[in-house]
């Protein structure tokens, strides 16, 4: 196999025993989200690492229907047939000017030399609250609001597990020499959130959150911006949506640079594209470009196209 391994979330490297009768918190439904930023073939393998559990492993995974796959792609951000989504844009100069630390949820990968690099394949997250991460399956009774592990014991949403700070803290070298900006399909700074883990993708947040109203396109009722007889529009709405997140930063100690929540009032930490951006404009088309750092996106900077 020519597969290249990908690191899993911190959840799989830690152990927080709960009152389940097992010496871990892994007995129950495990939900993983994978978000591709390149054209890839994804293979998922479950490996047995200790021969003492061979019979149990064979008993459970020897039969089918042990997993469910659901695919989500932005559908309603654009009228084009090609998938499109809003992007957030980070500018290197904004961090240098304000003396700010980089966000702790930037796309970080480990290259073949074992050093930190920009992730160029896909993101892997494990949602703490499965009923937010996949509320559609919850409605179909695959996952209920109160789920049960394989011994019938109930579970609560997983506790917040912070990534080791040394694995996610970056300095200016992360930007590299080619580009001084990056466009992301998720919200920077806000990580370790219920239902999303380290990356709150705009497409899933606005189209797939259980607290958002999704209206079929053929039933949308718009209103004219300059109409004197304006009526209430009927369309998608995310009202009173609350995200529960945990700081990844070491908030009790000092820092060499300002952390994002220490920035002065009115500071612009990032921008959002005014219109949805298609996949073709997001991925590279030549050797000079990289994902999220294309010429098309570069031209949008310092323009009306960003909010």
NUMI-603094 format. One line per 10 residues: number of its first residue (from 1); their letters; for each residue x, y, z of N, C-alpha, C. Coordinates in nm, 2 decimals. Example, Ala and Ser with C-alpha at 12.3 -4.5 7.8 and 13.67 -1.06 7.14 Angstrom:
1> as> 1.32,-0.57,0.78,1.23,-0.45,0.78,1.32,-0.33,0.78 ~ 1.28,-0.22,0.71,1.37,-0.11,0.71,1.29,0.00,0.79
//
This chain:
1> xxxxxxxxxx> 0.08,-0.12,0.00,0.00,0.00,0.00,0.09,0.12,0.00 ~ 0.05,0.22,-0.08,0.13,0.35,-0.09,0.06,0.46,-0.01 ~ -0.02,0.42,0.09,-0.09,0.51,0.17,0.01,0.59,0.26 ~ -0.03,0.71,0.29,0.05,0.80,0.38,-0.03,0.82,0.51 ~ 0.02,0.78,0.62,-0.05,0.80,0.75,-0.08,0.94,0.78 ~ -0.18,0.96,0.85,-0.22,1.10,0.90,-0.24,1.10,1.05 ~ -0.19,1.19,1.11,-0.20,1.20,1.26,-0.35,1.21,1.30 ~ -0.39,1.15,1.41,-0.53,1.15,1.46,-0.53,1.26,1.57 ~ -0.66,1.30,1.60,-0.67,1.41,1.71,-0.62,1.36,1.84 ~ -0.59,1.46,1.93,-0.54,1.43,2.06,-0.62,1.33,2.14
11> xxxxxxxxxx> -0.75,1.33,2.11,-0.84,1.24,2.19,-0.79,1.09,2.19 ~ -0.73,1.05,2.07,-0.68,0.91,2.06,-0.55,0.89,2.13 ~ -0.48,1.00,2.17,-0.35,0.98,2.23,-0.36,1.01,2.38 ~ -0.48,1.03,2.43,-0.50,1.06,2.57,-0.60,0.96,2.63 ~ -0.61,0.95,2.76,-0.70,0.85,2.82,-0.76,0.92,2.95 ~ -0.89,0.94,2.95,-0.95,1.00,3.06,-1.06,0.90,3.11 ~ -1.03,0.81,3.20,-1.13,0.71,3.24,-1.26,0.77,3.29 ~ -1.37,0.71,3.26,-1.50,0.75,3.31,-1.56,0.63,3.38 ~ -1.67,0.66,3.44,-1.74,0.55,3.52,-1.82,0.46,3.43 ~ -1.75,0.39,3.34,-1.82,0.30,3.25,-1.78,0.16,3.27
21> xxxxxxxxxx> -1.69,0.13,3.36,-1.65,-0.01,3.38,-1.53,-0.04,3.30 ~ -1.48,0.05,3.21,-1.36,0.03,3.13,-1.26,0.13,3.17 ~ -1.13,0.10,3.16,-1.02,0.19,3.20,-1.00,0.30,3.09 ~ -1.10,0.34,3.02,-1.08,0.44,2.91,-1.21,0.51,2.89 ~ -1.21,0.60,2.79,-1.34,0.67,2.75,-1.36,0.65,2.60 ~ -1.32,0.53,2.55,-1.33,0.50,2.41,-1.44,0.40,2.37 ~ -1.50,0.34,2.48,-1.61,0.25,2.45,-1.74,0.32,2.43 ~ -1.78,0.33,2.30,-1.90,0.40,2.26,-1.88,0.45,2.12 ~ -1.98,0.52,2.07,-1.97,0.57,1.94,-1.86,0.67,1.93 ~ -1.77,0.65,1.82,-1.66,0.75,1.80,-1.69,0.81,1.66
31> xxxxxxxxxx> -1.70,0.94,1.66,-1.74,1.01,1.54,-1.62,1.10,1.50 ~ -1.58,1.08,1.37,-1.47,1.16,1.31,-1.51,1.23,1.19 ~ -1.46,1.36,1.18,-1.49,1.43,1.06,-1.36,1.45,0.98 ~ -1.37,1.43,0.85,-1.25,1.45,0.76,-1.29,1.55,0.66 ~ -1.21,1.66,0.64,-1.24,1.76,0.55,-1.12,1.78,0.45 ~ -1.14,1.75,0.33,-1.04,1.75,0.23,-1.01,1.89,0.18 ~ -0.89,1.92,0.15,-0.85,2.05,0.09,-0.77,2.02,-0.04 ~ -0.77,1.89,-0.08,-0.71,1.85,-0.21,-0.78,1.73,-0.25 ~ -0.76,1.69,-0.38,-0.82,1.57,-0.43,-0.74,1.45,-0.38 ~ -0.81,1.37,-0.30,-0.74,1.26,-0.24,-0.83,1.13,-0.24
41> xxxxxxxxxx> -0.76,1.02,-0.22,-0.83,0.89,-0.20,-0.81,0.86,-0.05 ~ -0.91,0.84,0.02,-0.90,0.82,0.17,-0.93,0.68,0.20 ~ -0.84,0.62,0.27,-0.86,0.48,0.32,-0.86,0.48,0.48 ~ -0.96,0.42,0.54,-0.97,0.42,0.68,-0.95,0.28,0.73 ~ -0.85,0.26,0.82,-0.81,0.13,0.87,-0.82,0.12,1.02 ~ -0.87,0.02,1.07,-0.87,0.00,1.22,-0.77,-0.11,1.25 ~ -0.67,-0.08,1.32,-0.56,-0.17,1.35,-0.56,-0.23,1.49 ~ -0.53,-0.35,1.50,-0.51,-0.41,1.64,-0.37,-0.41,1.68 ~ -0.34,-0.35,1.79,-0.20,-0.33,1.83,-0.16,-0.42,1.95 ~ -0.25,-0.51,2.00,-0.21,-0.60,2.11,-0.28,-0.73,2.08
51> xxxxxxxxxx> -0.20,-0.84,2.08,-0.26,-0.97,2.04,-0.35,-1.02,2.15 ~ -0.35,-0.97,2.27,-0.44,-1.02,2.38,-0.59,-0.99,2.34 ~ -0.61,-0.90,2.25,-0.75,-0.87,2.22,-0.79,-0.91,2.08 ~ -0.72,-1.01,2.03,-0.75,-1.06,1.90,-0.90,-1.11,1.88 ~ -0.94,-1.19,1.98,-1.08,-1.25,1.97,-1.18,-1.14,1.98 ~ -1.16,-1.05,2.07,-1.26,-0.94,2.08,-1.26,-0.86,1.95 ~ -1.15,-0.83,1.90,-1.14,-0.75,1.78,-1.21,-0.82,1.66 ~ -1.18,-0.95,1.65,-1.24,-1.03,1.54,-1.39,-1.04,1.56 ~ -1.44,-1.05,1.68,-1.58,-1.06,1.71,-1.65,-0.94,1.67 ~ -1.60,-0.82,1.70,-1.67,-0.70,1.67,-1.65,-0.65,1.53
61> xxxxxxxxxx> -1.53,-0.65,1.48,-1.51,-0.60,1.34,-1.52,-0.71,1.24 ~ -1.54,-0.84,1.28,-1.56,-0.94,1.18,-1.69,-0.94,1.10 ~ -1.79,-0.86,1.15,-1.91,-0.85,1.08,-1.92,-0.71,1.02 ~ -2.02,-0.69,0.94,-2.04,-0.56,0.87,-2.12,-0.46,0.95 ~ -2.14,-0.35,0.89,-2.23,-0.24,0.94,-2.18,-0.19,1.08 ~ -2.05,-0.17,1.08,-1.99,-0.11,1.21,-1.96,0.04,1.19 ~ -2.00,0.09,1.08,-1.97,0.24,1.06,-2.08,0.30,0.97 ~ -2.09,0.42,0.97,-2.18,0.50,0.89,-2.11,0.62,0.83 ~ -2.12,0.64,0.70,-2.05,0.75,0.63,-2.15,0.85,0.58 ~ -2.12,0.97,0.61,-2.21,1.08,0.56,-2.12,1.19,0.50
71> xxxxxxxxxx> -2.16,1.23,0.38,-2.08,1.33,0.31,-2.16,1.46,0.30 ~ -2.09,1.57,0.34,-2.15,1.70,0.34,-2.06,1.79,0.25 ~ -2.13,1.87,0.17,-2.06,1.98,0.09,-2.15,2.10,0.09 ~ -2.09,2.22,0.09,-2.17,2.34,0.08,-2.26,2.34,-0.04 ~ -2.39,2.37,-0.02,-2.49,2.36,-0.12,-2.55,2.49,-0.15 ~ -2.56,2.58,-0.06,-2.65,2.70,-0.07,-2.57,2.83,-0.06 ~ -2.44,2.83,-0.07,-2.37,2.96,-0.06,-2.36,3.03,-0.20 ~ -2.39,2.95,-0.30,-2.38,3.01,-0.44,-2.48,2.95,-0.53 ~ -2.52,3.02,-0.63,-2.62,2.97,-0.73,-2.55,2.88,-0.84 ~ -2.42,2.88,-0.84,-2.35,2.80,-0.94,-2.36,2.65,-0.90
81> xxxxxxxxxx> -2.35,2.57,-1.00,-2.36,2.42,-0.98,-2.24,2.37,-0.91 ~ -2.12,2.44,-0.92,-2.00,2.40,-0.85,-2.01,2.44,-0.70 ~ -1.96,2.35,-0.62,-1.96,2.38,-0.47,-1.88,2.51,-0.44 ~ -1.93,2.59,-0.36,-1.86,2.71,-0.32,-1.89,2.74,-0.17 ~ -1.80,2.82,-0.11,-1.82,2.85,0.03,-1.75,2.98,0.06 ~ -1.79,3.05,0.17,-1.72,3.17,0.21,-1.59,3.13,0.27 ~ -1.49,3.21,0.27,-1.36,3.19,0.32,-1.32,3.30,0.42 ~ -1.24,3.26,0.52,-1.18,3.37,0.60,-1.04,3.39,0.55 ~ -0.99,3.51,0.56,-0.86,3.55,0.51,-0.77,3.61,0.62 ~ -0.65,3.55,0.64,-0.56,3.60,0.73,-0.44,3.66,0.66
91> xxxxxxxxxx> -0.40,3.78,0.71,-0.29,3.85,0.65,-0.17,3.86,0.74 ~ -0.05,3.82,0.69,0.07,3.82,0.78,0.10,3.95,0.84 ~ 0.08,4.06,0.76,0.12,4.19,0.81,0.03,4.23,0.93 ~ -0.09,4.19,0.94,-0.18,4.22,1.05,-0.12,4.17,1.18 ~ -0.06,4.05,1.18,0.00,3.99,1.30,0.13,4.07,1.33 ~ 0.21,4.10,1.23,0.33,4.17,1.26,0.31,4.31,1.31 ~ 0.21,4.37,1.26,0.18,4.51,1.30,0.13,4.52,1.44 ~ 0.05,4.42,1.48,-0.01,4.43,1.62,0.07,4.34,1.72 ~ 0.17,4.27,1.67,0.25,4.18,1.76,0.16,4.07,1.82 ~ 0.08,4.01,1.73,-0.01,3.90,1.78,0.05,3.76,1.75
101> xxxxxxxxxx> 0.01,3.67,1.84,0.04,3.53,1.82,-0.05,3.48,1.71 ~ 0.00,3.38,1.63,-0.08,3.32,1.53,-0.19,3.23,1.59 ~ -0.30,3.22,1.52,-0.40,3.13,1.58,-0.35,2.99,1.61 ~ -0.41,2.92,1.70,-0.37,2.79,1.74,-0.44,2.68,1.66 ~ -0.52,2.72,1.57,-0.59,2.62,1.48,-0.56,2.64,1.33 ~ -0.44,2.69,1.31,-0.39,2.70,1.17,-0.37,2.56,1.11 ~ -0.37,2.54,0.98,-0.35,2.41,0.92,-0.21,2.36,0.94 ~ -0.18,2.28,1.04,-0.05,2.23,1.07,-0.04,2.08,1.03 ~ 0.06,2.04,0.96,0.09,1.90,0.93,0.23,1.87,0.97 ~ 0.27,1.75,0.97,0.40,1.70,0.99,0.46,1.64,0.86
111> xxxxxxxxxx> 0.57,1.70,0.82,0.63,1.65,0.69,0.71,1.53,0.71 ~ 0.77,1.48,0.61,0.84,1.35,0.62,0.97,1.36,0.71 ~ 1.01,1.48,0.72,1.13,1.50,0.81,1.09,1.52,0.96 ~ 0.96,1.51,0.99,0.91,1.52,1.13,0.90,1.66,1.17 ~ 0.90,1.76,1.08,0.89,1.90,1.12,0.75,1.95,1.08 ~ 0.71,2.06,1.15,0.58,2.12,1.12,0.58,2.18,0.98 ~ 0.47,2.17,0.92,0.45,2.23,0.78,0.30,2.26,0.77 ~ 0.27,2.32,0.66,0.13,2.35,0.63,0.06,2.23,0.58 ~ -0.05,2.19,0.64,-0.13,2.07,0.60,-0.17,2.09,0.46 ~ -0.16,1.99,0.37,-0.19,2.00,0.23,-0.28,1.89,0.18
121> xxxxxxxxxx> -0.34,1.81,0.28,-0.43,1.70,0.23,-0.57,1.71,0.29 ~ -0.58,1.70,0.42,-0.71,1.71,0.48,-0.70,1.73,0.63 ~ -0.81,1.77,0.69,-0.82,1.79,0.84,-0.90,1.68,0.90 ~ -0.85,1.64,1.02,-0.92,1.53,1.09,-0.96,1.59,1.23 ~ -1.09,1.59,1.26,-1.14,1.64,1.39,-1.23,1.53,1.45 ~ -1.24,1.54,1.58,-1.34,1.45,1.66,-1.43,1.54,1.74 ~ -1.56,1.55,1.70,-1.65,1.63,1.77,-1.68,1.58,1.91 ~ -1.69,1.67,2.01,-1.72,1.63,2.15,-1.87,1.60,2.16 ~ -1.95,1.68,2.10,-2.10,1.66,2.10,-2.14,1.61,1.97 ~ -2.17,1.48,1.97,-2.21,1.41,1.84,-2.34,1.45,1.79
131> xxxxxxxxxx> -2.43,1.50,1.88,-2.57,1.54,1.83,-2.56,1.67,1.76 ~ -2.46,1.75,1.78,-2.44,1.87,1.69,-2.36,1.83,1.57 ~ -2.26,1.75,1.58,-2.18,1.71,1.46,-2.26,1.64,1.36 ~ -2.36,1.56,1.40,-2.44,1.48,1.30,-2.58,1.47,1.35 ~ -2.65,1.58,1.36,-2.79,1.58,1.41,-2.88,1.51,1.32 ~ -2.85,1.50,1.19,-2.94,1.43,1.10,-2.95,1.28,1.14 ~ -2.83,1.22,1.17,-2.84,1.08,1.21,-2.90,1.06,1.35 ~ -2.89,1.17,1.43,-2.96,1.16,1.56,-3.11,1.16,1.54 ~ -3.16,1.24,1.44,-3.30,1.24,1.42,-3.35,1.10,1.36 ~ -3.26,1.03,1.30,-3.29,0.90,1.24,-3.27,0.79,1.34
141> xxxxxxxxxx> -3.25,0.83,1.47,-3.23,0.74,1.58,-3.11,0.65,1.58 ~ -3.01,0.70,1.49,-2.88,0.63,1.49,-2.81,0.67,1.62 ~ -2.81,0.80,1.64,-2.76,0.86,1.76,-2.87,0.94,1.83 ~ -2.90,0.91,1.95,-3.00,0.98,2.03,-2.93,1.09,2.11 ~ -3.01,1.18,2.16,-2.95,1.28,2.25,-2.88,1.22,2.36 ~ -2.93,1.12,2.42,-2.86,1.04,2.52,-2.82,0.91,2.45 ~ -2.70,0.89,2.42,-2.65,0.77,2.35,-2.61,0.67,2.45 ~ -2.58,0.55,2.41,-2.54,0.44,2.49,-2.41,0.37,2.44 ~ -2.33,0.33,2.53,-2.21,0.25,2.48,-2.25,0.11,2.47 ~ -2.15,0.02,2.44,-2.18,-0.12,2.40,-2.23,-0.20,2.52
151> xxxxxxxxxx> -2.23,-0.14,2.64,-2.29,-0.21,2.76,-2.41,-0.15,2.81 ~ -2.47,-0.06,2.73,-2.60,0.01,2.77,-2.58,0.12,2.86 ~ -2.46,0.17,2.89,-2.44,0.28,2.98,-2.46,0.41,2.90 ~ -2.52,0.51,2.96,-2.54,0.63,2.89,-2.41,0.71,2.90 ~ -2.40,0.81,2.80,-2.28,0.89,2.80,-2.32,1.04,2.79 ~ -2.23,1.12,2.83,-2.24,1.27,2.81,-2.14,1.31,2.71 ~ -2.16,1.44,2.65,-2.06,1.48,2.55,-1.92,1.47,2.61 ~ -1.82,1.44,2.52,-1.68,1.42,2.57,-1.63,1.55,2.63 ~ -1.55,1.54,2.73,-1.49,1.65,2.79,-1.39,1.72,2.70 ~ -1.37,1.85,2.71,-1.27,1.92,2.63,-1.13,1.87,2.65
161> xxxxxxxxxx> -1.06,1.83,2.54,-0.93,1.79,2.55,-0.84,1.88,2.47 ~ -0.75,1.96,2.53,-0.67,2.05,2.47,-0.55,1.99,2.40 ~ -0.52,2.04,2.28,-0.40,1.99,2.21,-0.28,2.04,2.28 ~ -0.17,1.96,2.29,-0.05,2.00,2.35,0.00,2.13,2.28 ~ 0.02,2.23,2.36,0.05,2.37,2.31,0.17,2.36,2.22 ~ 0.27,2.28,2.24,0.39,2.28,2.16,0.36,2.22,2.02 ~ 0.25,2.15,2.00,0.21,2.09,1.87,0.14,2.19,1.79 ~ 0.08,2.30,1.84,0.00,2.39,1.77,0.05,2.53,1.77 ~ 0.14,2.56,1.86,0.19,2.70,1.86,0.29,2.72,1.75 ~ 0.28,2.83,1.67,0.36,2.85,1.55,0.43,2.99,1.56
171> xxxxxxxxxx> 0.53,3.01,1.49,0.59,3.14,1.47,0.59,3.18,1.33 ~ 0.65,3.30,1.30,0.64,3.36,1.17,0.70,3.27,1.06 ~ 0.78,3.17,1.09,0.84,3.09,0.99,0.73,3.00,0.92 ~ 0.62,2.98,0.99,0.51,2.90,0.93,0.46,2.95,0.80 ~ 0.47,3.09,0.78,0.42,3.15,0.66,0.50,3.10,0.54 ~ 0.63,3.07,0.56,0.72,3.04,0.45,0.76,3.16,0.37 ~ 0.82,3.14,0.25,0.88,3.25,0.17,0.79,3.29,0.05 ~ 0.69,3.20,0.02,0.61,3.23,-0.10,0.50,3.32,-0.08 ~ 0.43,3.31,0.03,0.30,3.38,0.05,0.30,3.45,0.18 ~ 0.22,3.56,0.19,0.21,3.64,0.31,0.06,3.65,0.35
181> xxxxxxxxxx> -0.02,3.55,0.30,-0.16,3.55,0.34,-0.21,3.40,0.32 ~ -0.33,3.37,0.38,-0.39,3.24,0.36,-0.54,3.26,0.38 ~ -0.62,3.19,0.29,-0.76,3.19,0.30,-0.80,3.05,0.35 ~ -0.89,3.05,0.45,-0.93,2.92,0.52,-1.08,2.90,0.50 ~ -1.12,2.77,0.49,-1.26,2.74,0.49,-1.33,2.73,0.62 ~ -1.26,2.77,0.73,-1.31,2.77,0.86,-1.27,2.89,0.94 ~ -1.33,2.91,1.06,-1.31,3.03,1.14,-1.18,3.02,1.22 ~ -1.08,3.11,1.20,-0.96,3.10,1.28,-0.98,3.14,1.42 ~ -0.89,3.11,1.51,-0.89,3.14,1.65,-0.98,3.06,1.73 ~ -1.10,3.03,1.69,-1.20,2.96,1.77,-1.19,2.81,1.74
191> xxxxxxxxxx> -1.14,2.74,1.85,-1.12,2.60,1.83,-1.17,2.52,1.96 ~ -1.15,2.39,1.95,-1.20,2.31,2.07,-1.34,2.34,2.10 ~ -1.43,2.33,2.00,-1.57,2.36,2.01,-1.66,2.24,2.00 ~ -1.77,2.24,2.07,-1.86,2.13,2.06,-1.91,2.11,1.92 ~ -1.90,1.98,1.88,-1.95,1.95,1.74,-1.85,1.98,1.63 ~ -1.74,2.04,1.66,-1.65,2.08,1.55,-1.50,2.05,1.58 ~ -1.46,2.05,1.71,-1.33,2.03,1.75,-1.25,2.16,1.71 ~ -1.13,2.14,1.64,-1.04,2.25,1.62,-1.08,2.34,1.50 ~ -1.17,2.29,1.41,-1.20,2.37,1.29,-1.35,2.38,1.27 ~ -1.40,2.50,1.29,-1.54,2.53,1.27,-1.56,2.57,1.12
201> xxxxxxxxxx> -1.59,2.48,1.04,-1.60,2.51,0.90,-1.73,2.58,0.87 ~ -1.72,2.69,0.79,-1.84,2.77,0.77,-1.95,2.70,0.70 ~ -1.92,2.61,0.61,-2.03,2.53,0.54,-2.11,2.45,0.64 ~ -2.04,2.38,0.72,-2.11,2.29,0.82,-2.18,2.37,0.93 ~ -2.12,2.48,0.97,-2.18,2.56,1.07,-2.32,2.62,1.03 ~ -2.32,2.68,0.91,-2.44,2.76,0.86,-2.54,2.67,0.79 ~ -2.50,2.55,0.74,-2.59,2.47,0.67,-2.63,2.34,0.74 ~ -2.55,2.31,0.85,-2.57,2.18,0.91,-2.59,2.18,1.06 ~ -2.59,2.30,1.12,-2.61,2.30,1.27,-2.76,2.29,1.30 ~ -2.79,2.21,1.40,-2.93,2.18,1.44,-3.01,2.30,1.48
211> xxxxxxxxxx> -2.94,2.41,1.52,-3.01,2.53,1.56,-3.03,2.63,1.45 ~ -2.99,2.59,1.33,-3.01,2.67,1.21,-3.13,2.62,1.13 ~ -3.21,2.72,1.08,-3.32,2.69,0.99,-3.28,2.68,0.85 ~ -3.30,2.56,0.79,-3.26,2.54,0.65,-3.39,2.54,0.56 ~ -3.40,2.63,0.47,-3.52,2.65,0.38,-3.49,2.60,0.24 ~ -3.57,2.51,0.18,-3.54,2.47,0.04,-3.54,2.59,-0.05 ~ -3.45,2.58,-0.15,-3.43,2.70,-0.24,-3.56,2.74,-0.31 ~ -3.65,2.65,-0.34,-3.77,2.68,-0.41,-3.88,2.75,-0.31 ~ -3.85,2.76,-0.18,-3.94,2.82,-0.09,-3.88,2.95,-0.03 ~ -3.77,2.99,-0.07,-3.71,3.11,-0.02,-3.78,3.23,-0.07
221> xxxxxxxxxx> -3.81,3.32,0.02,-3.88,3.45,-0.02,-3.79,3.56,0.02 ~ -3.74,3.63,-0.08,-3.65,3.74,-0.06,-3.72,3.87,-0.05 ~ -3.65,3.98,0.00,-3.71,4.11,0.01,-3.61,4.21,-0.06 ~ -3.67,4.31,-0.12,-3.59,4.41,-0.19,-3.53,4.51,-0.09 ~ -3.40,4.53,-0.11,-3.33,4.62,-0.02,-3.38,4.76,-0.01 ~ -3.44,4.81,-0.12,-3.49,4.94,-0.13,-3.64,4.95,-0.14 ~ -3.71,4.84,-0.10,-3.85,4.84,-0.11,-3.92,4.92,0.01 ~ -4.02,5.00,-0.02,-4.10,5.07,0.08,-4.20,4.98,0.15 ~ -4.23,4.87,0.08,-4.33,4.77,0.14,-4.25,4.65,0.18 ~ -4.14,4.66,0.25,-4.06,4.55,0.28,-4.13,4.44,0.36
231> xxxxxxxxxx> -4.12,4.32,0.32,-4.18,4.21,0.40,-4.06,4.13,0.46 ~ -4.10,4.05,0.56,-4.00,3.97,0.63,-3.95,3.86,0.54 ~ -3.82,3.85,0.51,-3.78,3.74,0.42,-3.79,3.61,0.49 ~ -3.80,3.51,0.40,-3.81,3.37,0.45,-3.70,3.29,0.39 ~ -3.59,3.26,0.47,-3.47,3.20,0.42,-3.40,3.13,0.53 ~ -3.28,3.08,0.50,-3.20,3.02,0.60,-3.17,3.12,0.72 ~ -3.17,3.07,0.84,-3.15,3.15,0.95,-3.08,3.08,1.06 ~ -2.97,3.14,1.12,-2.90,3.09,1.24,-2.92,3.19,1.35 ~ -3.02,3.18,1.42,-3.05,3.28,1.53,-3.03,3.22,1.67 ~ -2.97,3.30,1.75,-2.94,3.25,1.89,-2.85,3.13,1.89
241> xxxxxxxxxx> -2.76,3.11,1.79,-2.68,3.00,1.79,-2.56,3.02,1.88 ~ -2.54,2.93,1.97,-2.43,2.94,2.07,-2.33,2.83,2.05 ~ -2.20,2.86,2.04,-2.10,2.76,2.04,-2.02,2.75,2.17 ~ -2.01,2.63,2.22,-1.93,2.61,2.34,-1.79,2.57,2.31 ~ -1.70,2.66,2.34,-1.56,2.64,2.30,-1.47,2.65,2.42 ~ -1.35,2.59,2.41,-1.25,2.60,2.52,-1.12,2.66,2.47 ~ -1.07,2.75,2.55,-0.94,2.81,2.51,-0.83,2.71,2.49 ~ -0.76,2.72,2.38,-0.64,2.63,2.36,-0.52,2.70,2.42 ~ -0.53,2.84,2.43,-0.42,2.92,2.48,-0.40,2.89,2.63 ~ -0.27,2.92,2.68,-0.24,2.91,2.82,-0.28,3.05,2.88
251> xxxxxxxxxx> -0.41,3.06,2.92,-0.46,3.19,2.96,-0.41,3.24,3.09 ~ -0.36,3.15,3.17,-0.32,3.19,3.31,-0.17,3.24,3.32 ~ -0.10,3.22,3.21,0.04,3.26,3.21,0.06,3.38,3.11 ~ 0.18,3.43,3.11,0.21,3.54,3.02,0.25,3.49,2.89 ~ 0.26,3.58,2.79,0.30,3.54,2.65,0.39,3.64,2.60 ~ 0.48,3.60,2.51,0.58,3.69,2.45,0.50,3.79,2.36 ~ 0.40,3.74,2.29,0.32,3.83,2.21,0.17,3.83,2.26 ~ 0.10,3.93,2.21,-0.04,3.94,2.25,-0.12,3.82,2.19 ~ -0.21,3.76,2.27,-0.30,3.66,2.22,-0.42,3.73,2.16 ~ -0.49,3.66,2.07,-0.60,3.73,2.00,-0.70,3.80,2.09
261> xxxxxxxxxx> -0.73,3.74,2.21,-0.83,3.81,2.30,-0.77,3.92,2.38 ~ -0.64,3.95,2.36,-0.57,4.06,2.42,-0.55,4.18,2.32 ~ -0.60,4.16,2.20,-0.58,4.26,2.10,-0.67,4.38,2.14 ~ -0.62,4.50,2.10,-0.70,4.62,2.13,-0.83,4.62,2.06 ~ -0.93,4.69,2.12,-1.06,4.70,2.07,-1.06,4.75,1.93 ~ -1.14,4.69,1.84,-1.15,4.73,1.71,-1.05,4.67,1.61 ~ -0.96,4.59,1.67,-0.86,4.53,1.58,-0.93,4.43,1.48 ~ -0.88,4.43,1.36,-0.93,4.34,1.26,-0.84,4.22,1.26 ~ -0.89,4.11,1.31,-0.81,3.98,1.31,-0.81,3.91,1.18 ~ -0.92,3.91,1.11,-0.93,3.84,0.98,-1.05,3.90,0.90
271> xxxxxxxxxx> -1.05,3.86,0.78,-1.16,3.91,0.69,-1.24,3.78,0.64 ~ -1.36,3.81,0.59,-1.44,3.70,0.53,-1.47,3.75,0.39 ~ -1.47,3.66,0.29,-1.50,3.69,0.15,-1.65,3.73,0.15 ~ -1.67,3.84,0.07,-1.81,3.89,0.06,-1.90,3.78,-0.01 ~ -1.85,3.72,-0.11,-1.92,3.62,-0.19,-1.85,3.48,-0.17 ~ -1.93,3.38,-0.20,-1.87,3.24,-0.19,-1.77,3.22,-0.30 ~ -1.67,3.14,-0.26,-1.56,3.12,-0.35,-1.56,2.97,-0.40 ~ -1.55,2.95,-0.53,-1.56,2.81,-0.58,-1.43,2.73,-0.55 ~ -1.44,2.60,-0.57,-1.32,2.52,-0.54,-1.21,2.55,-0.64 ~ -1.25,2.58,-0.77,-1.14,2.61,-0.87,-1.06,2.74,-0.83
281> xxxxxxxxxx> -1.12,2.83,-0.76,-1.05,2.95,-0.72,-0.97,2.93,-0.59 ~ -1.00,2.82,-0.52,-0.93,2.79,-0.39,-0.81,2.70,-0.40 ~ -0.81,2.61,-0.50,-0.70,2.51,-0.51,-0.60,2.57,-0.62 ~ -0.47,2.53,-0.61,-0.37,2.58,-0.70,-0.39,2.53,-0.84 ~ -0.35,2.62,-0.94,-0.36,2.59,-1.08,-0.22,2.59,-1.14 ~ -0.12,2.62,-1.06,0.02,2.62,-1.11,0.11,2.60,-1.00 ~ 0.24,2.59,-1.02,0.34,2.56,-0.92,0.37,2.68,-0.82 ~ 0.33,2.80,-0.86,0.35,2.92,-0.78,0.24,2.92,-0.67 ~ 0.12,2.87,-0.70,0.01,2.88,-0.61,0.01,2.76,-0.51 ~ -0.06,2.78,-0.40,-0.09,2.67,-0.30,-0.24,2.69,-0.27
291> xxxxxxxxxx> -0.29,2.58,-0.20,-0.43,2.59,-0.16,-0.45,2.71,-0.07 ~ -0.56,2.79,-0.09,-0.59,2.90,-0.01,-0.50,3.02,-0.04 ~ -0.41,3.01,-0.13,-0.31,3.12,-0.16,-0.29,3.13,-0.31 ~ -0.41,3.14,-0.38,-0.41,3.15,-0.53,-0.40,3.30,-0.57 ~ -0.37,3.32,-0.70,-0.37,3.45,-0.75,-0.51,3.52,-0.74 ~ -0.61,3.44,-0.76,-0.75,3.49,-0.75,-0.78,3.54,-0.62 ~ -0.74,3.47,-0.51,-0.76,3.51,-0.38,-0.67,3.63,-0.34 ~ -0.55,3.63,-0.39,-0.46,3.74,-0.36,-0.52,3.87,-0.41 ~ -0.58,3.87,-0.53,-0.64,3.99,-0.59,-0.76,4.05,-0.50 ~ -0.82,3.96,-0.42,-0.93,4.00,-0.34,-0.89,4.09,-0.22
301> xxxxxxx> -0.76,4.08,-0.18,-0.71,4.15,-0.06,-0.72,4.30,-0.09 ~ -0.75,4.37,0.02,-0.76,4.52,0.02,-0.86,4.56,-0.09 ~ -0.97,4.49,-0.10,-1.07,4.52,-0.20,-1.21,4.51,-0.13 ~ -1.31,4.55,-0.21,-1.44,4.54,-0.17,-1.49,4.40,-0.15 ~ -1.41,4.30,-0.21,-1.45,4.16,-0.20,-1.43,4.10,-0.07 ~ -1.37,4.17,0.02,-1.35,4.12,0.16,-1.43,4.20,0.26 ~ -1.48,4.14,0.36,-1.55,4.21,0.47,-1.47,4.21,0.60
//
